[in-house]
Amino acid sequence: LSFDGVDDLVEVAHDPSLNVSEQFTIEFWIKTENPTQNWTRVLEKGSWDEYYIGFYGNRARMHGALRTDLGNGYSRMTIPLGPSYSVMQPDQWYHVAATYDINTQQAVIYVNGVLEVTKTAVASPRRLLGDLIIGAVKRPVGEDFYYEGHLDAVLDELRIWNIARTDVEITDLMFVELMGGEEGLVAYYPFDEGSGQVAHDMTGNSNHGRLGLTEEEDSADPTWVEITDRPLGPASLPAKQWVDYAADEGLDFAEALPEEFELHPNFPNPFNAGTTISFTVPMTREGAVEVTVNIYDLRGQLIKQLVRGTFESGTHTYKWDGSAEDGIVATSGVYFYRMVAGDYVETRRMLMLK
């Protein structure tokens, strides 16, 4: 399937078999004219919820992330899958595989069957109900949002397993069309239909994908293409291009850039001498984001404007000493603090005790 880089996607309805939380292997062949995709998704299961694989910034490398459960209803997105060392070249086919095993707590990314990066991931993805989206991102806010640069690529032989396969197992089958009944295979898309609105899952789970946004043809449909140049064996794989992490602008690969706004619970709560309030700003196309955090009493009256400014992606922390705008310390009672950042609005409750 060829994705046009504008609005194309394939959507697979949620099914429990796709919640490959504790062990998985996700693999596919990909070729693109523009490997500097700037965080573009190849696939994402459950928007912000479970796992994704995509391009790492605009560095022509692959990575993946897991949404891990921290308890008490909180979670975070971490990047234990890559990023890869090898750099993708334009118009070259690459085989990408990502594996995770909760038993060993190891997350691994392979390119062309070769292990590139292994990292420790202590918690597996949450099991939520989002659909599998191929070629785009679909946010749960009533409309579709596509990543900058989108995909602009050809995908082939997408496979999802509920087991962590070894490098030998990956290499043995990466050039071979599957039957669909292989052990641990939960979804298999050879993308060889040639026409129609359905990308068929060849396993017994029947996790078929719909092209585009509707059951009928629309502008979001990827295009069926005949592939004649995909590598058929190791000798036809492209030569690797390597980049040292140390030369990559000093980024910390242990942590993912946040992908959603979040207003965190204040600490301590209840409090008397003061409390700490923190919030997270995601990576956005616009860069910095205007954020305000105000504190209100039970009657809804503004007590204090704690934060007003422009913030880059990351988590930012401020302390409220309990004083109002006039400098007088507020009385004991329940207060609310509200964060506003564009369309994002979140309010939390806190208790001051004197």
Salt bridges, closest charged atoms under 4 A:
GLU11 OE1 - LYS138 NZ 2.86
GLU11 OE1 - ARG210 NH2 2.96
GLU27 OE1 - HIS95 NE2 3.00
GLU27 OE2 - ARG165 NH1 3.10
GLU44 OE2 - ARG41 NE 2.95
GLU44 OE1 - ARG139 NH1 3.49
ASP49 OD1 - ARG126 NH2 3.62
GLU50 OE2 - LYS45 NZ 3.22
GLU116 OE2 - LYS240 NZ 2.80
ASP144 OD1 - LYS138 NZ 3.80
ASP156 OD2 - ARG230 NE 2.75
GLU157 OE1 - ARG159 NH2 2.65
GLU193 OE2 - HIS200 ND1 3.09
ASP229 OD2 - LYS31 NZ 2.86
ASP248 OD1 - ARG59 NE 2.77
ASP248 OD2 - ARG61 NH2 2.06
GLU249 OE1 - ARG59 NH2 3.21
GLU255 OE1 - ARG76 NH2 2.43
GLU259 OE1 - ARG41 NH2 2.45
GLU260 OE2 - ARG67 NH2 2.34
GLU262 OE2 - HIS264 ND1 3.75
ASP297 OD2 - ARG299 NH2 3.39
